[in-house]
């Protein structure tokens, strides 16, 4: 909690805004990482994991990029 207060005083904003930004980012990052893993998109997963843009990259990925892909499950039938 002290680190949030230090960042808030450095940026001259309230600590609640910092906490809200952290929660916002984690939610979008979690959804985007889940989708990238489910679609087996390794490069998007790495980019989303490493780049922090307050959810902007994650939102772009979720609503623009990942909608164009589908995972097809193929079951092998052994005889």
Jmol script that loads the backbone (N, CA, C; Angstrom):
load data "model"
ATOM      1  N   UNK A   1       0.822  -1.192   0.000  1.00  0.00           N
ATOM      2  CA  UNK A   1       0.000   0.000   0.000  1.00  0.00           C
ATOM      3  C   UNK A   1       0.867   1.257   0.000  1.00  0.00           C
ATOM      4  N   UNK A   2       2.027   1.158   0.629  1.00  0.00           N
ATOM      5  CA  UNK A   2       2.920   2.307   0.689  1.00  0.00           C
ATOM      6  C   UNK A   2       3.432   2.676  -0.702  1.00  0.00           C
ATOM      7  N   UNK A   3       3.659   1.665  -1.545  1.00  0.00           N
ATOM      8  CA  UNK A   3       4.149   1.949  -2.892  1.00  0.00           C
ATOM      9  C   UNK A   3       3.091   2.687  -3.719  1.00  0.00           C
ATOM     10  N   UNK A   4       1.819   2.341  -3.518  1.00  0.00           N
ATOM     11  CA  UNK A   4       0.747   3.063  -4.212  1.00  0.00           C
ATOM     12  C   UNK A   4       0.717   4.512  -3.760  1.00  0.00           C
ATOM     13  N   UNK A   5       0.895   4.735  -2.465  1.00  0.00           N
ATOM     14  CA  UNK A   5       0.919   6.107  -1.960  1.00  0.00           C
ATOM     15  C   UNK A   5       2.115   6.874  -2.514  1.00  0.00           C
ATOM     16  N   UNK A   6       3.270   6.206  -2.628  1.00  0.00           N
ATOM     17  CA  UNK A   6       4.460   6.866  -3.179  1.00  0.00           C
ATOM     18  C   UNK A   6       4.249   7.246  -4.643  1.00  0.00           C
ATOM     19  N   UNK A   7       3.681   6.344  -5.416  1.00  0.00           N
ATOM     20  CA  UNK A   7       3.418   6.634  -6.831  1.00  0.00           C
ATOM     21  C   UNK A   7       2.381   7.752  -6.951  1.00  0.00           C
ATOM     22  N   UNK A   8       1.352   7.704  -6.124  1.00  0.00           N
ATOM     23  CA  UNK A   8       0.306   8.730  -6.164  1.00  0.00           C
ATOM     24  C   UNK A   8       0.869  10.104  -5.829  1.00  0.00           C
ATOM     25  N   UNK A   9       1.720  10.182  -4.832  1.00  0.00           N
ATOM     26  CA  UNK A   9       2.298  11.482  -4.486  1.00  0.00           C
ATOM     27  C   UNK A   9       3.268  11.957  -5.567  1.00  0.00           C
ATOM     28  N   UNK A  10       3.957  11.035  -6.211  1.00  0.00           N
ATOM     29  CA  UNK A  10       4.871  11.387  -7.295  1.00  0.00           C
ATOM     30  C   UNK A  10       4.103  11.945  -8.491  1.00  0.00           C
ATOM     31  N   UNK A  11       2.943  11.353  -8.798  1.00  0.00           N
ATOM     32  CA  UNK A  11       2.127  11.793  -9.924  1.00  0.00           C
ATOM     33  C   UNK A  11       1.115  12.871  -9.546  1.00  0.00           C
ATOM     34  N   UNK A  12       1.043  13.174  -8.258  1.00  0.00           N
ATOM     35  CA  UNK A  12       0.130  14.194  -7.737  1.00  0.00           C
ATOM     36  C   UNK A  12      -1.341  13.849  -8.020  1.00  0.00           C
ATOM     37  N   UNK A  13      -1.696  12.576  -7.820  1.00  0.00           N
ATOM     38  CA  UNK A  13      -3.087  12.132  -7.931  1.00  0.00           C
ATOM     39  C   UNK A  13      -3.403  11.274  -6.713  1.00  0.00           C
ATOM     40  N   UNK A  14      -4.661  10.980  -6.526  1.00  0.00           N
ATOM     41  CA  UNK A  14      -5.078  10.183  -5.376  1.00  0.00           C
ATOM     42  C   UNK A  14      -4.698   8.715  -5.516  1.00  0.00           C
ATOM     43  N   UNK A  15      -4.397   8.049  -4.403  1.00  0.00           N
ATOM     44  CA  UNK A  15      -4.036   6.627  -4.451  1.00  0.00           C
ATOM     45  C   UNK A  15      -5.160   5.736  -4.967  1.00  0.00           C
ATOM     46  N   UNK A  16      -6.399   6.180  -4.828  1.00  0.00           N
ATOM     47  CA  UNK A  16      -7.522   5.388  -5.329  1.00  0.00           C
ATOM     48  C   UNK A  16      -7.451   5.277  -6.856  1.00  0.00           C
ATOM     49  N   UNK A  17      -6.985   6.325  -7.534  1.00  0.00           N
ATOM     50  CA  UNK A  17      -6.851   6.290  -8.993  1.00  0.00           C
ATOM     51  C   UNK A  17      -5.780   5.292  -9.414  1.00  0.00           C
ATOM     52  N   UNK A  18      -4.704   5.219  -8.658  1.00  0.00           N
ATOM     53  CA  UNK A  18      -3.646   4.247  -8.963  1.00  0.00           C
ATOM     54  C   UNK A  18      -4.183   2.834  -8.785  1.00  0.00           C
ATOM     55  N   UNK A  19      -4.886   2.584  -7.685  1.00  0.00           N
ATOM     56  CA  UNK A  19      -5.457   1.263  -7.432  1.00  0.00           C
ATOM     57  C   UNK A  19      -6.478   0.898  -8.514  1.00  0.00           C
ATOM     58  N   UNK A  20      -7.288   1.857  -8.927  1.00  0.00           N
ATOM     59  CA  UNK A  20      -8.269   1.622  -9.986  1.00  0.00           C
ATOM     60  C   UNK A  20      -7.582   1.288 -11.316  1.00  0.00           C
ATOM     61  N   UNK A  21      -6.497   1.989 -11.629  1.00  0.00           N
ATOM     62  CA  UNK A  21      -5.743   1.719 -12.860  1.00  0.00           C
ATOM     63  C   UNK A  21      -5.124   0.317 -12.827  1.00  0.00           C
ATOM     64  N   UNK A  22      -4.655  -0.104 -11.677  1.00  0.00           N
ATOM     65  CA  UNK A  22      -4.076  -1.444 -11.545  1.00  0.00           C
ATOM     66  C   UNK A  22      -5.147  -2.506 -11.754  1.00  0.00           C
ATOM     67  N   UNK A  23      -6.289  -2.335 -11.137  1.00  0.00           N
ATOM     68  CA  UNK A  23      -7.383  -3.301 -11.289  1.00  0.00           C
ATOM     69  C   UNK A  23      -7.866  -3.343 -12.731  1.00  0.00           C
ATOM     70  N   UNK A  24      -8.059  -2.167 -13.351  1.00  0.00           N
ATOM     71  CA  UNK A  24      -8.477  -2.059 -14.759  1.00  0.00           C
ATOM     72  C   UNK A  24      -7.515  -2.828 -15.661  1.00  0.00           C
ATOM     73  N   UNK A  25      -6.233  -2.581 -15.477  1.00  0.00           N
ATOM     74  CA  UNK A  25      -5.216  -3.219 -16.314  1.00  0.00           C
ATOM     75  C   UNK A  25      -5.201  -4.730 -16.117  1.00  0.00           C
ATOM     76  N   UNK A  26      -5.264  -5.177 -14.883  1.00  0.00           N
ATOM     77  CA  UNK A  26      -5.218  -6.618 -14.608  1.00  0.00           C
ATOM     78  C   UNK A  26      -6.430  -7.351 -15.184  1.00  0.00           C
ATOM     79  N   UNK A  27      -7.596  -6.736 -15.111  1.00  0.00           N
ATOM     80  CA  UNK A  27      -8.790  -7.380 -15.671  1.00  0.00           C
ATOM     81  C   UNK A  27      -8.667  -7.553 -17.184  1.00  0.00           C
ATOM     82  N   UNK A  28      -8.322  -6.487 -17.899  1.00  0.00           N
ATOM     83  CA  UNK A  28      -8.198  -6.574 -19.357  1.00  0.00           C
ATOM     84  C   UNK A  28      -7.063  -7.493 -19.759  1.00  0.00           C
ATOM     85  N   UNK A  29      -5.946  -7.426 -19.033  1.00  0.00           N
ATOM     86  CA  UNK A  29      -4.803  -8.282 -19.343  1.00  0.00           C
ATOM     87  C   UNK A  29      -5.172  -9.750 -19.134  1.00  0.00           C
ATOM     88  N   UNK A  30      -5.907 -10.042 -18.086  1.00  0.00           N
ATOM     89  CA  UNK A  30      -6.328 -11.416 -17.827  1.00  0.00           C
ATOM     90  C   UNK A  30      -7.230 -11.960 -18.926  1.00  0.00           C
ATOM     91  N   UNK A  31      -8.221 -11.178 -19.338  1.00  0.00           N
ATOM     92  CA  UNK A  31      -9.112 -11.607 -20.421  1.00  0.00           C
ATOM     93  C   UNK A  31      -8.350 -11.819 -21.721  1.00  0.00           C
ATOM     94  N   UNK A  32      -7.457 -10.884 -22.049  1.00  0.00           N
ATOM     95  CA  UNK A  32      -6.712 -10.973 -23.306  1.00  0.00           C
ATOM     96  C   UNK A  32      -5.739 -12.150 -23.286  1.00  0.00           C
ATOM     97  N   UNK A  33      -5.071 -12.383 -22.166  1.00  0.00           N
ATOM     98  CA  UNK A  33      -4.155 -13.526 -22.080  1.00  0.00           C
ATOM     99  C   UNK A  33      -4.914 -14.841 -22.185  1.00  0.00           C
ATOM    100  N   UNK A  34      -6.078 -14.904 -21.567  1.00  0.00           N
ATOM    101  CA  UNK A  34      -6.911 -16.108 -21.637  1.00  0.00           C
ATOM    102  C   UNK A  34      -7.297 -16.404 -23.086  1.00  0.00           C
ATOM    103  N   UNK A  35      -7.727 -15.379 -23.809  1.00  0.00           N
ATOM    104  CA  UNK A  35      -8.141 -15.552 -25.204  1.00  0.00           C
ATOM    105  C   UNK A  35      -6.949 -15.934 -26.083  1.00  0.00           C
ATOM    106  N   UNK A  36      -5.801 -15.267 -25.895  1.00  0.00           N
ATOM    107  CA  UNK A  36      -4.613 -15.567 -26.702  1.00  0.00           C
ATOM    108  C   UNK A  36      -4.136 -16.993 -26.452  1.00  0.00           C
ATOM    109  N   UNK A  37      -4.204 -17.442 -25.220  1.00  0.00           N
ATOM    110  CA  UNK A  37      -3.807 -18.815 -24.912  1.00  0.00           C
ATOM    111  C   UNK A  37      -4.791 -19.803 -25.524  1.00  0.00           C
ATOM    112  N   UNK A  38      -6.067 -19.498 -25.441  1.00  0.00           N
ATOM    113  CA  UNK A  38      -7.081 -20.384 -26.005  1.00  0.00           C
ATOM    114  C   UNK A  38      -6.986 -20.495 -27.516  1.00  0.00           C
ATOM    115  N   UNK A  39      -6.585 -19.416 -28.168  1.00  0.00           N
ATOM    116  CA  UNK A  39      -6.430 -19.423 -29.617  1.00  0.00           C
ATOM    117  C   UNK A  39      -5.021 -19.852 -30.043  1.00  0.00           C
ATOM    118  N   UNK A  40      -4.204 -20.185 -29.083  1.00  0.00           N
ATOM    119  CA  UNK A  40      -2.818 -20.623 -29.316  1.00  0.00           C
ATOM    120  C   UNK A  40      -2.021 -19.597 -30.121  1.00  0.00           C
ATOM    121  N   UNK A  41      -2.167 -18.340 -29.769  1.00  0.00           N
ATOM    122  CA  UNK A  41      -1.446 -17.260 -30.431  1.00  0.00           C
ATOM    123  C   UNK A  41      -0.280 -16.834 -29.541  1.00  0.00           C
ATOM    124  N   UNK A  42       0.837 -17.503 -29.728  1.00  0.00           N
ATOM    125  CA  UNK A  42       2.008 -17.341 -28.871  1.00  0.00           C
ATOM    126  C   UNK A  42       2.555 -15.914 -28.887  1.00  0.00           C
ATOM    127  N   UNK A  43       2.646 -15.299 -30.054  1.00  0.00           N
ATOM    128  CA  UNK A  43       3.246 -13.971 -30.143  1.00  0.00           C
ATOM    129  C   UNK A  43       2.354 -12.895 -29.518  1.00  0.00           C
ATOM    130  N   UNK A  44       1.051 -13.016 -29.695  1.00  0.00           N
ATOM    131  CA  UNK A  44       0.139 -12.086 -29.040  1.00  0.00           C
ATOM    132  C   UNK A  44       0.201 -12.261 -27.527  1.00  0.00           C
ATOM    133  N   UNK A  45       0.287 -13.508 -27.061  1.00  0.00           N
ATOM    134  CA  UNK A  45       0.364 -13.777 -25.627  1.00  0.00           C
ATOM    135  C   UNK A  45       1.582 -13.087 -25.029  1.00  0.00           C
ATOM    136  N   UNK A  46       2.729 -13.231 -25.681  1.00  0.00           N
ATOM    137  CA  UNK A  46       3.964 -12.626 -25.178  1.00  0.00           C
ATOM    138  C   UNK A  46       3.861 -11.101 -25.199  1.00  0.00           C
ATOM    139  N   UNK A  47       3.323 -10.539 -26.295  1.00  0.00           N
ATOM    140  CA  UNK A  47       3.196  -9.083 -26.391  1.00  0.00           C
ATOM    141  C   UNK A  47       2.279  -8.536 -25.306  1.00  0.00           C
ATOM    142  N   UNK A  48       1.146  -9.181 -25.098  1.00  0.00           N
ATOM    143  CA  UNK A  48       0.199  -8.716 -24.084  1.00  0.00           C
ATOM    144  C   UNK A  48       0.794  -8.853 -22.687  1.00  0.00           C
ATOM    145  N   UNK A  49       1.535  -9.913 -22.470  1.00  0.00           N
ATOM    146  CA  UNK A  49       2.151 -10.142 -21.168  1.00  0.00           C
ATOM    147  C   UNK A  49       3.204  -9.081 -20.841  1.00  0.00           C
ATOM    148  N   UNK A  50       3.980  -8.677 -21.839  1.00  0.00           N
ATOM    149  CA  UNK A  50       5.112  -7.785 -21.588  1.00  0.00           C
ATOM    150  C   UNK A  50       4.797  -6.293 -21.728  1.00  0.00           C
ATOM    151  N   UNK A  51       3.849  -5.940 -22.577  1.00  0.00           N
ATOM    152  CA  UNK A  51       3.575  -4.527 -22.838  1.00  0.00           C
ATOM    153  C   UNK A  51       2.443  -4.051 -21.939  1.00  0.00           C
ATOM    154  N   UNK A  52       2.687  -2.978 -21.210  1.00  0.00           N
ATOM    155  CA  UNK A  52       1.674  -2.408 -20.318  1.00  0.00           C
ATOM    156  C   UNK A  52       1.171  -1.092 -20.895  1.00  0.00           C
ATOM    157  N   UNK A  53      -0.094  -1.073 -21.313  1.00  0.00           N
ATOM    158  CA  UNK A  53      -0.672   0.113 -21.943  1.00  0.00           C
ATOM    159  C   UNK A  53      -1.981   0.519 -21.276  1.00  0.00           C
ATOM    160  N   UNK A  54      -2.167   0.182 -20.024  1.00  0.00           N
ATOM    161  CA  UNK A  54      -3.407   0.462 -19.297  1.00  0.00           C
ATOM    162  C   UNK A  54      -4.628  -0.135 -19.981  1.00  0.00           C
ATOM    163  N   UNK A  55      -4.430  -1.284 -20.595  1.00  0.00           N
ATOM    164  CA  UNK A  55      -5.550  -2.006 -21.187  1.00  0.00           C
ATOM    165  C   UNK A  55      -5.810  -1.702 -22.646  1.00  0.00           C
ATOM    166  N   UNK A  56      -5.110  -0.740 -23.229  1.00  0.00           N
ATOM    167  CA  UNK A  56      -5.391  -0.357 -24.618  1.00  0.00           C
ATOM    168  C   UNK A  56      -5.048  -1.488 -25.579  1.00  0.00           C
ATOM    169  N   UNK A  57      -3.850  -2.056 -25.477  1.00  0.00           N
ATOM    170  CA  UNK A  57      -3.462  -3.163 -26.353  1.00  0.00           C
ATOM    171  C   UNK A  57      -4.386  -4.359 -26.155  1.00  0.00           C
ATOM    172  N   UNK A  58      -4.750  -4.630 -24.921  1.00  0.00           N
ATOM    173  CA  UNK A  58      -5.615  -5.758 -24.622  1.00  0.00           C
ATOM    174  C   UNK A  58      -7.008  -5.585 -25.233  1.00  0.00           C
ATOM    175  N   UNK A  59      -7.547  -4.376 -25.147  1.00  0.00           N
ATOM    176  CA  UNK A  59      -8.866  -4.101 -25.715  1.00  0.00           C
ATOM    177  C   UNK A  59      -8.824  -4.220 -27.236  1.00  0.00           C
ATOM    178  N   UNK A  60      -7.771  -3.690 -27.847  1.00  0.00           N
ATOM    179  CA  UNK A  60      -7.619  -3.815 -29.303  1.00  0.00           C
ATOM    180  C   UNK A  60      -7.551  -5.281 -29.697  1.00  0.00           C
ATOM    181  N   UNK A  61      -6.770  -6.054 -28.955  1.00  0.00           N
ATOM    182  CA  UNK A  61      -6.656  -7.488 -29.263  1.00  0.00           C
ATOM    183  C   UNK A  61      -8.010  -8.185 -29.120  1.00  0.00           C
ATOM    184  N   UNK A  62      -8.703  -7.949 -28.023  1.00  0.00           N
ATOM    185  CA  UNK A  62      -9.959  -8.648 -27.765  1.00  0.00           C
ATOM    186  C   UNK A  62     -11.053  -8.295 -28.763  1.00  0.00           C
ATOM    187  N   UNK A  63     -11.195  -7.028 -29.091  1.00  0.00           N
ATOM    188  CA  UNK A  63     -12.325  -6.604 -29.907  1.00  0.00           C
ATOM    189  C   UNK A  63     -12.035  -6.505 -31.403  1.00  0.00           C
ATOM    190  N   UNK A  64     -10.778  -6.417 -31.797  1.00  0.00           N
ATOM    191  CA  UNK A  64     -10.463  -6.297 -33.211  1.00  0.00           C
ATOM    192  C   UNK A  64      -9.732  -7.508 -33.783  1.00  0.00           C
ATOM    193  N   UNK A  65      -8.730  -7.993 -33.094  1.00  0.00           N
ATOM    194  CA  UNK A  65      -7.870  -9.037 -33.648  1.00  0.00           C
ATOM    195  C   UNK A  65      -8.432 -10.433 -33.417  1.00  0.00           C
ATOM    196  N   UNK A  66      -8.733 -10.757 -32.181  1.00  0.00           N
ATOM    197  CA  UNK A  66      -9.077 -12.146 -31.854  1.00  0.00           C
ATOM    198  C   UNK A  66     -10.437 -12.577 -32.394  1.00  0.00           C
ATOM    199  N   UNK A  67     -11.292 -11.657 -32.750  1.00  0.00           N
ATOM    200  CA  UNK A  67     -12.605 -12.024 -33.296  1.00  0.00           C
ATOM    201  C   UNK A  67     -12.494 -12.698 -34.660  1.00  0.00           C
ATOM    202  N   UNK A  68     -11.369 -12.545 -35.325  1.00  0.00           N
ATOM    203  CA  UNK A  68     -11.178 -13.120 -36.654  1.00  0.00           C
ATOM    204  C   UNK A  68     -10.696 -14.565 -36.610  1.00  0.00           C
ATOM    205  N   UNK A  69     -10.429 -15.093 -35.418  1.00  0.00           N
ATOM    206  CA  UNK A  69      -9.860 -16.426 -35.298  1.00  0.00           C
ATOM    207  C   UNK A  69     -10.800 -17.357 -34.544  1.00  0.00           C
ATOM    208  N   UNK A  70     -10.750 -18.608 -34.912  1.00  0.00           N
ATOM    209  CA  UNK A  70     -11.508 -19.655 -34.224  1.00  0.00           C
ATOM    210  C   UNK A  70     -10.583 -20.854 -34.041  1.00  0.00           C
ATOM    211  N   UNK A  71     -10.768 -21.573 -32.968  1.00  0.00           N
ATOM    212  CA  UNK A  71     -10.026 -22.795 -32.729  1.00  0.00           C
ATOM    213  C   UNK A  71     -10.907 -23.961 -33.115  1.00  0.00           C
ATOM    214  N   UNK A  72     -10.377 -24.832 -33.912  1.00  0.00           N
ATOM    215  CA  UNK A  72     -11.122 -25.988 -34.372  1.00  0.00           C
ATOM    216  C   UNK A  72     -10.587 -27.212 -33.633  1.00  0.00           C
ATOM    217  N   UNK A  73     -11.456 -27.926 -32.970  1.00  0.00           N
ATOM    218  CA  UNK A  73     -11.063 -29.122 -32.238  1.00  0.00           C
ATOM    219  C   UNK A  73     -11.299 -30.330 -33.143  1.00  0.00           C
ATOM    220  N   UNK A  74     -10.236 -31.093 -33.341  1.00  0.00           N
ATOM    221  CA  UNK A  74     -10.327 -32.283 -34.191  1.00  0.00           C
ATOM    222  C   UNK A  74     -10.024 -33.490 -33.311  1.00  0.00           C
ATOM    223  N   UNK A  75     -10.975 -34.413 -33.261  1.00  0.00           N
ATOM    224  CA  UNK A  75     -10.790 -35.613 -32.460  1.00  0.00           C
ATOM    225  C   UNK A  75     -10.345 -36.754 -33.360  1.00  0.00           C
ATOM    226  N   UNK A  76      -9.351 -37.466 -32.882  1.00  0.00           N
ATOM    227  CA  UNK A  76      -8.888 -38.647 -33.630  1.00  0.00           C
ATOM    228  C   UNK A  76      -9.687 -39.858 -33.188  1.00  0.00           C
ATOM    229  N   UNK A  77     -10.171 -40.580 -34.161  1.00  0.00           N
ATOM    230  CA  UNK A  77     -10.902 -41.799 -33.876  1.00  0.00           C
ATOM    231  C   UNK A  77      -9.988 -42.971 -34.209  1.00  0.00           C
ATOM    232  N   UNK A  78      -9.647 -43.724 -33.175  1.00  0.00           N
ATOM    233  CA  UNK A  78      -8.760 -44.868 -33.386  1.00  0.00           C
ATOM    234  C   UNK A  78      -9.606 -46.118 -33.575  1.00  0.00           C
ATOM    235  N   UNK A  79      -9.244 -46.853 -34.581  1.00  0.00           N
ATOM    236  CA  UNK A  79      -9.994 -48.081 -34.866  1.00  0.00           C
ATOM    237  C   UNK A  79      -9.182 -49.302 -34.544  1.00  0.00           C
TER     238      UNK A  79
END
end "model"
wireframe off; spacefill off
backbone 0.3
color backbone group
